[in-house]
Amino acid sequence: MNLTINPSAAITGEMEATPSKLHTQFATVLAILTGGKSVIESPLRVRDTNVILRAAESLGAVVKRSQERWSIWGNGGEIKSDKNMIDAKNSGTALSLLTSVATLSPTPIVLNGDVQLRSRAMPGFLKALRAMGTEVYSTKPNDSPPFMVFGGGLAGGRVRLGNFEPNLLPSILLAAPYAKKKVDLKVKALPPDPVSDLMKIGHVKIIEKKNTISVPKQSYRVFNYRVPREISSAAPFITAAGLTSSKLKVNCSEKVKGRDQEFIKYIKSFGMGVHISRNGISVEGKQRLKAAKLNVSSCPELLPLLAVVACVAKGRTLLYGAEGARSMKSDRVSAITNELRRMKAKVLERNDGLLIHGPVKLKGCDVDDHNDYAITAALVVAAIIADGKTTVKNAADSLGTSYSRFISTFQALGGSISYGHSVA
C-alpha cells in the first residue's frame, strides 16, 4: 500500500521509544539454546522478529506467546530441526543468527530467504564461521543465500577476522560458547553496541579487550529478560522534528550508549538541538544546520536519514564509511541517492557513501521505497519538509518489517501522512 505525505509545519508532542529489534531477535535465539524456560518481556513484535520466533519452533523449541511476553523452552544447544530448510524471509539479521544456530545441528540445514534477501552477498560472514571450524557454504558463486550448513558444531580456537560487516559480529559469536574449545576472535573494529551486553542475556561471560574477543567454553542459561527501549528506534521522528518548527520529547529510561549514542552524535554534528536527560531526549527545530563530515561505518543503517538532514544543512556534507549500507535490505547508498535526486536534491554517490550539497528545497513527487523500511522512513521525513505532495510506493508494506505504529505515531505528532492505493 502506498503512503501519501504532505508537508507538515511541526512534529510536536511526546512519544515512547520502542523496544530494540536486535535485542528481541538475539534474546529469542538465545532462548532456543538454553536448557529450559526463558521469558522475553516487552518484545518488539514486527515481521523481522516473528521470523525468528517461528524458526524457534522448527528448531525444537516450544513457544508460548502473548502481546507482552514470549516464553520459550529451549533445547540446551541440542538442535532438533523438524525441517531441513528455514526461511528467514526478508531479515538479514534473522538469516545470520539462524545460520549460526544451524551450525550446532547434527544434520544439514538450508537457510533461505525472499528474492531480496537472496541477492545479499555475505562472504565475510561465511568465511568467519568457516574460520571457527564449521562447514557452511553458499549455493551461489557470490556467497549470497541460500546457505547450506552441514552442522556438527564449531571447533573454536584462535581466529583472525578480515573484512566483514560489524553488525554481523553478534551472529558470528552466537554459537561460540558451544565450541569444542575456547574462541579467541581478533577483529579490526568492535561494533558500537558491546557484544557482551547481548551475550550476558544468556548468562555467559566473554572478554572484550581492545580488538580481541574471548569466549570460553560454556552454556547459555535460562533467563527472564525485558527488552530495552532504543532512542534510535525513534530516529525518523526525531529527525523530522529537528527539521521543522517542532518540540518533541522521546521517553526512554535506558542509558544512552551504542547505536543511540552514535545517532545523537551524528545529528548534533549538523547543529540539531538535542537535550539528553535521564528520562529520554528532547529535540527542538528549526535550527540553522551546517554541513558535516561523518564516518558512519559503525551505523551504516542510519545513512538514509542522515542524507535527508544533509539536504537541509548549509554546505557540502560527506557521509563515508558506508560500504555496509550497500548490502542491507537494499543498496541503501544507491536507493537514497536515486530517490532524493527525484526530489531535486544535489547528491553525488560514492563507493562508500554520499556527497550532498545543501541547503536545497526538496520537491514532492512519486518515489520508490525499494522494499526497505529505512529508505521508506527517510523518504517520509524528506516528504514532510518538501514542497508539495509526495507518494511513497508500497511503503506501508516495508515498514512492517521493523516499525510498529509508524504511521499512527507520525499522525499523532502532527504529520500529514495517510494510506493510498498501490499501483499495479
Summary of the structure (lengths in Angstrom):
residues: 424
radius of gyration: 21.2
end to end distance: 10.4
largest distance: 61.3
contacts: 1577
relative contact order: 0.15
helix: 34%
strand: 25%
